Amino acid sequence: MARMIPFAAAAVLLGAVACAPVEQPGQGNFAPSYGGIETILLDGDLVNFRVAMRGARGNEDVATYARCAAAQYALIRGFGFARHVRTNVAQTGSLWRGDAVYTISSALPNGIRTIDAEVTVRDCGDQGIPTI
């Protein structure tokens, strides 16, 4: 049974967060609006992240937002790593939604789709992507 858990003292759902445009080669101005992160603990170290955003250029932007959320969550829970399990992306008009699942762990997990939470959170901040 899935249950909602908080991001420490932060609210689970965030209001829209607008970021300054980021110039991407061949992409023009990239000015996404991040609509929030919902976190659901599925089982022990398995966590579901649901994100919403506008202005995505494609699925990868939505997946990156979810990856940033997973990295921050791992740090908040006292873990240093996460492993990507899956991400589903859907678009309705200008609204993009991502539904991603990650495992979190204190040691580098097996697999090729692992992330170092501290490095990822720092990179997300450099790119203007909110993590909570």
Secondary structure, DSSP 8 states (H G I E B T S, - for coil): --EE--BTTB-SS---EE---EEETTTEEE--EEEEEEEEEEETTEEEEEEEEES-SSHHHHHHHHHHHHHHHHHHTT--EEEEEEEEEEEETTEEEEEEEEEEESS--SSSSEEEHHHHHHHHHHHT----
